[in-house]
Amino acid sequence: MDQLWVRYCFLCDLIDAFFLYPLRIVMKRRVALIVETSGSYGREVLTGIMRFMRTHDEWSVFLDQRDLTAKPPSWLASWAGDGIISRATTPKLVEAVAATGVPLVELTDRRGDLGFPHIWSNDGTIGKLGAEHLLDRGFRHFGFCGFEGEAWSERREEAFLHYIQPLAASWKVYHSAWHGTRTRPWEEEQRQLADWLRSIPKPLGIMACNDLRAQHVLEACSKAQLKVPEEVAVLGVDNDQLLCQLCDPPLSSVIPNAKAIGYRAAEILSQLMADESLEEREHLIEPLGVATRLSTDGVAIDTPEVAAALSYIRENACRGLTVEEVVQKVPVSRSTLERQLRKHLNRSPQQEIRHVQLKRVRELLATTELSLEKIAYLCGFEHPEYMHVVFKRENNMTPGDYRRQAQP
C-alpha cells in the first residue's frame, strides 16, 4: 500500500512538472510599463509597481525606458498584451488602446481625465502643504512659479493661492512654457524671472510647481542678487534628492507618495485584468509632507525676539514643551508672543506647539512602522490616547487611517 502511495505521489509530481508548470509560465500577464526612468518621480512609481509584483500577480513586464516628454512608442497600437500602466498617455494612444480593449491605468497628470482609471498625486494637498510651509515661517508676500498648459501645475497653483490669500499682503504668479516651440531661450527666461522676483515685496515666499522649476527660481535669485532664504524662500515639489542637493542653497521640497501611486496602479490593473469591477475611476494619493532644507530655513518675522521664540518652539515642541518654558527661555512677554504669533501665523503659542507636534506625527506615520505609543512619546504627547484625539480632530481621520493612506 505504501509503495502504491509513493508511486501515486510521484505520478502527480510528473504531471505537475510536465503539464502544470509550463502552464503557469504561459499564464503570466504581459504588462507594458510606459513610465519615465529619467526622473526620480518615475523611478519611485516603478518601485511601487515592483513591490506589488513581488507579493501578488506574476507579470511579464516590458519597461520602455524613456523621458517624460517622449512620445508613446508606436508598437503600442498593435501590441497584444494584457495590461498597460502609462505616464505618457495621449489622445492618439487612447484611441489605439480603446480599439484593442487592453486595460490601461492612467498616471498622466498633464491633462484632464482621458476616460481610463487614473491615479494622481493629490495636487490640492500639495498646494496646501506648500502654503502652510511658507505661512508657518511668517511670510506675507508670496509668489507661485509654474508651467503654463500643465494641468498638475495649475491644480497646485489654485490650491496654493486658495490657502495663502486670506493671510497674504500680496502675491504674484509667473508662467512660461515647459516644452515645445513656445519655450524661451534660457537667458531670456532667467531675465524675466529675475524681473518678476524683483517686483514682489520682500521677504518673499515662493512655491514652484516642481523641483526643476524651483531650480530656475534659485538661478534667477542669484542673477537678481537676492539672498536665499533671507530675502526669498523657495520651495519645490517632488523631493528629487539629487536635484535638491545640487541646488544652491539645497532645496526644500514637498514629498509626493510616488511609490504608493505605483503600488495602487498595479493593484487596479490587476483587478482590471481579472475582469473585476472598480468602484471608483479616480484615485488621489496624498503627499507625505515637506523635506525642509536651507532654501526655506528662515523665519520672515521682523521682531527678533518673536522669531527666536518661534525657532525655539520648532526645535523643542516634540519634547513636551510648554508656553511658560518658551517665555522663560526667550526675552519676550507672553502677551507679546501671543499677539505676534496670532498676527503672523493666526495661531496662539500653544496652537503653534501642537501644530509642530502633529506635523512630526504625520511624518513618522508616513515614513516608519513605529507604534502609536512610540510616536506619541517621540512627539511630546504624554498619552497616545490624547494624541489620537487631537490628531483626529485636526486631520479628520485617525492616525491609523492616515498611515494606511500613506503606506498602502
N, C-alpha and C positions, 0 to 999 in steps of 0.2 A: 504493500500500500504506500509506504514511504517513497519507494522508487517511482511509482506512478505519479505521485505528487511532485517529485523533483522534475520528472520529465514534462509534466504539465506546465510547471513554472518556467522551465527552460524554453518550451514552445511559445509561451506568452512573451518571453523576452525577445525571441527571434521575430515574432510578429511585430512587436513594438519597434525593434531595430530596423527592420526592412520595410515596414509599411507606414507606421505612425510617425516615426521621427522625420523622415523626408517630408511628410505631410505638414509637420509643424513648420518646417522651413518654408514651404510653399505658401503657408497661411500668413506669413509675415506681411503686415501692412506696408505698402510703399508710400512714403510721405516725402514731399518736397518742402524744404525749408528755404523760403526766399527772404532771408534776413541778412542785413548788412553785417559784415565782420570787421569793418574798418573803424568802428567806434565802440566805446565801452558799453553804451546802452544796448546795442545789438548783441554784443557778446554776453551781456548779462541775461538777455532774453533767451539766448541759446542755452545758457547754463540752467535756467529754469526748465526748459524743454528736456534737457538731458536728465535732470533729476526725476522728472515724471517717467521717462523711458526706463530708468533703472529699476523702477519698482512696479511698473504697470505693463502696458502693451508691448509686444515685440514688434518693433518697427524696423523696416529697411529704409534708411534715411538718405536722401540726396540733398546735400547742402551746397547751395550756389553762393560761393564766396564773392562778395560784391560790396560796392559803396551804396549808401542810401539813395543817392540820386540816379543810379544806373537804371536803365530801362529793364522791365521784366524780360526774362530770357524768351527767345522766340519758340523754343521747343515746348513751352508750357501749353501752347494752343493744341498740340496733338499728343500730349503726354497721357498715357493710360495708367495713371496711378490711383491711389485710394484716398489721398487727402493732401491738402496744402495749408501751410501756415505762411502768410505773406506780410512783409513790411513794405512792399513795393507795388501795391495793387493800383492799377489804373483802370479807367473805363474800358479800354481795349481788352485788358486781361479779364475784367469782369464778364465781358461778353463771351470771351473764349471759354472761360471756366463754366459759365452758365450753360453753354451748349454741350459740354461734356458731362455735366451733372456731378463732377467731383466735389466733395465737400471742401469748403475753404473757410478758414478762420482768419479774420482781417485784423492786422495790427497797425495798418497805415493810418496815422492820425493827421496827415497833412491836408485831408479833405473832409467832407462830411460823410454821412452814412452811405455806404455803397451797396447796401442790401444784404450783406453777409453778417453772421455773428462776429462781433468785434470786441476786442479788449484793448482799452487805452489806459494810460495814466489819468488820474482824476486831475485835469488841469485846473479846475476850480480850486481844489485844495492846494495845489502847488502855488497858485497866485496868492491864496490866503496866507500860506506859510511865509512867502516872501514878504508880504505886507507886515505880518506880525513881527518878523525878524527885524525889519528896519524900524517899525514903530517902537518896538521894545528898546531900541537904542536911542530913542528920543528924537528921531528925525521928524521934521515937519515940512521939508521940501523934498519932493520926490520926482523921479523920472522912470519911465519904462522904455526899454530899448528892445524892439522886436523886429521880426521879418514880415514884410507885407505879403499877403496872399497865403500865409501858412495858418491853417485852422488851429493847430495846437498853440501857436504863439498868440493868436487873437483871443483864445479862451483864457490863457494865463493873464494876458493884459486886462481883460474885462474883470476878472476876479480881483487882481491886484488893485485896480483903480476903485473897485467897489468898496474894498476894506480900508484903503488909505484916505479916501475923500472926506469922510466925516471929521478927520483929525488933521488933515493936511492944510498948510498955509498956501502951498502952490504945488502944481505938478505939470509935467510936460511929457509928451510921448514922441519917440523917434522911430521911424520905419524906413527900411530900404529893402531892395530885393535880395534874396539869398542866392538864387541861381538864375541862369538864363541870360537873355540879351539885355535885360533891364539892370543888371548889376553894374555898379560904378567901378571905375579904376580904384585901386586900394588907396592911393594918396588923396584922391578926391573924397572918398568915403571918410577917411580919417579927418580931413579938414572940416567936413560938415558935422561930423560927430563932435569934434572939439568945439566948434562954434555953438552947437546945441548945449553942450555941457557948460560953457561959459555963460549962457543966457539964463541959467536957473540959479536962484539964490543958494548960498551955502550956509551951513553944512547941508549936504545933499545925499540922499539915499537912492541908489539906482538898482532896479531889478532888471536883469537881462533875461530874454526868453530861454536861453540855454548857455552853456559854458563857452561855446565858441563866440557867441555874441558878447558875452561878458569880457572875453579877452579883447575884442575890438574896443570896448569901452575903456579898459585899462590902458590900452595903447594910446587912445585918444586923450586920456587924462595926462599921460606922460607928455604928449605933444602940446597940450594946453598948459603944462606946468602946474597941474592941480595935484595936491597931495592926497594919497590914498592910505588910510581911511580918514585922515583928519578933516579934509575938505569934502571928499567924495567917497562914500562907501559903496562897494559894488558886490552884487550877489548874482550868481548864475544858477543854472538848473542842469542836472544830470550827474553831478559829482564824479566827473571823469578824472580819476586820480592823477593821471599823467598830465593832462592839460591844466588842472587846477594847481599842481605844484610847479609847472613851468611858468605860470603867470607871475608877474612881479607887481605887488606882493601876491603870495599864494591866495587863491580864490575861494571864498565861501560859496557854498552851493546847496540847493535843495536836492534831496536824495530821492529819486523815484524808485519804486519797487519793481525793477525790470525783471528780476528773477521770478517774482510772483506772476507777472504778466505772461512770461514764457510757460510757466507751470500751468496756469489757468488755460492758456491757449491749447496746450497739449491735451489737457483734460476735456475740453469742449470738443476738440477734433476727434478724440477717441469716442465720445458719445455720438457724434455725427456719423462716424464710420460704422458704428454699431446700430445705426438707424434709430437711435433714441431721440425723443423729442426734447427740445430745450424750453425751459420756462421763460427765459429772457434772452434777447439777442444782443443787448449792450451790457458790457461789464466794465466798470471803472475801478481801477486798483489805486488805493491810497498811497501817497508817498510816505517815506519813512521818517522824514524830519529834515533838519538842516545841518550840514557839516560846516562848522564855523572855523574860518581861517583868518589870516591877517587882513584881508580886504574889507572886512566889516568889524574888525576888532577894535571898536571905539564907541564912545557914547556922545551923542550930539546934545548935551545939556550944558548951558552956559555957566551955571553955578558950580564951581569946583567941588564944594562940599557935598552937594547932591549927587554929582557924578561919581564921587568917591563912595558914597553910600550905596549907590546902585551897583557899582562894581563889587563892593563887599557882599551885597546880597547874592549876587550871581556866583560868587566864589564859595559862599558858605551856606546857602539855603538848604542844601541836602544833608546837613549835619544837625538839623533841628534848630535852626536859627530863630530868634525872636526879634521883634521890633526894638525892644528895650536894649538888646545887645548891640544892634546896629547903631542906635543913638549913643551908646557908651563908647563905641569904637571910632565913630566919625564925629567931628566937631560940628554937629548940626542939631537943632532942636527938633523934637518930634512933630510939632505943628508945622514947621517949615518943610520938613521932609514929606509930611502928609500932603501939604498944599502943592509942592513942586511935583511930586510923583503923579498926583491927580491931574495937574496941568499938562505934563509931558506924556504920561502913559495912560491916563484915565484909569489908574488903579491906585489903591491905597498901598502903604508899605507891606501890610500883611498879605494883601492880594498878590503883590509882586513876589513875595517869598513863595506863596503857594503856586504861582504861575511857573516859577523856575523849577520847583519840585515836580510838578506834573509834566513839564517838558522832559525832564530826565526819566520819569516813569515811562512815558511813551517811547523814548529812545531804547530803554532796556527791554521793554516788552517786544519791540520790533526786531531787536538785534541779538537777543540772548534767550537762553532757555531757563533762566533763573526763576525760582519760585516767587510767588507773590509776596510771601513773607520776607524773602531776602531783598526783593526790590523795595518793599516798604522800608526796610531798615536802611538800605543804601540811599534812599531819597528823603530821609528825615521824618518819616511817619512812625509814631510810636506803636501804632496798632495797624495791621494790614486791613482790618475791617473798616477803619476810618478812611484809609487810602482808597478802598473800594467805593465807599460812599461819595467821597469828593471827586474821584475820577469819573464816576458815572454821571454825577451832576454837571461836570464841566465838559464832558465829551459825548454825552448822550449814548453811551454804551459802556459795558463793563470792561474791566481790564482783560478778561478772558476773551471777550468778543473782539477787542482791539488786536490782541495778539493773533487770533485766528485769521483776522483780515490781513494783517501784515505778514504773517508767515503761513501760507496755505499748506 
